[in-house]
Amino acid sequence: MNTDKIVELLMYAVPSLITGGVAYYLFDNYFKDQQNTRRWLVQRENQKQALPLRLQAYERLALLLERINPSKLLIRVAPISPEKLEYQNLLIQHIEQEFEHNITQQIYISDECWTILLTAKNTIIQNIRKAAVDESVSNADDLREKILNNSLQDDVATNVALTFMKNEINNFL
């Protein structure tokens, strides 16, 4: 009789344990799915808010690249004296001010894009310094002409950076 009671108890307990296990499995999967759905909705909402900020950062950095483009910089910043070194320093100062004004935008763009932007800025400064060292350049007007000629002959670094930024924007839109 003892064995009959144990068998009878097992006959009730085993189906209950199986039903409980299945219920646990289903509820666990359901709650995980709900958690993933909530996480996805929060992420989507954050992206809605972050996308305009990212696009605004790219706009500001595109404006930075346009403003430090040598051909546009030379038109905007006229020499204040005939000395080529003073003009060189003035141009570099304007580039650095533009850059510092937009330095916080780096948090919205990729590291690779920021590196390319830094490279473009440094390349332009290096080209200005290289033109100022040239012995054929004797005054600020000659320096302007030399920088402009160099920028027309070479692919300007700002154009390369701007093209990269446009491609990056197209990739995440």
Salt bridges, closest charged atoms under 4 A:
ASP28 OD2 - LYS32 NZ 3.36
GLU66 OE1 - LYS72 NZ 2.46
GLU96 OE2 - LYS121 NZ 3.15
GLU98 OE2 - ARG67 NE 2.56
ASP134 OD2 - LYS146 NZ 2.89
